[in-house]
Amino acid sequence: MWDLAGNKIYVDAYAAVPVAPKRLSRCRRVYVQDTVVLAPKQETDVVAHAPPRMMRSVGGQRMIDTRRVRPGVYVGRTLLPASVRNLTVRMLNTSAKPQQLPKGALLGKPKVAHVVDNIKAQEEIRTPEVAEVHCDDNGEEKDDVVKKLTGELPSELTNDQYGHATELLTEFKDIFLKGPYDMGRTSLVEHAIETGNSRPVRQALRRHPVAHLDE
């Protein structure tokens, strides 16, 4: 029974005693430090701040994840420093009009960021368990990734088809991942799209024709 006049709750004719939570609730949020205007179709570094207790409660490296603040305005995934003021957060305005973020606008909730040691990651890539390299009778190098891919080929392939597929995988074995951190990159090619005086056009990906889905 809810006794609104007496401000009490009764369960089986006995007054229920409310119990407050023992642990303190901490506000883990990041806010805009000063009013800022986001230029249209651009990324902007926004200065933000967070409550001091929040940074101590999260612990370790902190980051703010991608989030839509409003239609057309997004927060980019950003690594946060240990300070509570003057935090730089990357934001994107995809709309064609300037967007104003008032002081104190909520940007998101920080969380613990797990930083990967680049040197350790490279060592894992070279570990024999991840990318073992050996030589066959002809002295040609062959990676475990080729063995794995050839083992996943359809069983209905003929011997000639299997041989051609194995040769193709071996020829282009460098483009396949050899470990969880083997993302690959190149500095040999630079790509540019010249649009002259016209603004670049951004369009959504088009759907594949139904006839090409299987391929």
ABEGO torsion letter per residue (X at the ends): XBBAAAGBBBBGGBBBBBBBBABBBBBBBBBBABBBBBBBGBBBBBBBBBBAAAAAAAEEBBBBBBBBABBGBBBBBBBBBABABGBBBBBBBABABBBBBBBGBBAEBBBBBBBBBAAAAAAAAABAAABBBBBBAAGBBBBAAAAAAAAABBAABBAAAAAAAAAAAAAAAAABBABAABAEBBAABBBBBBAEABBBBBBBBBBBBAAAAAX
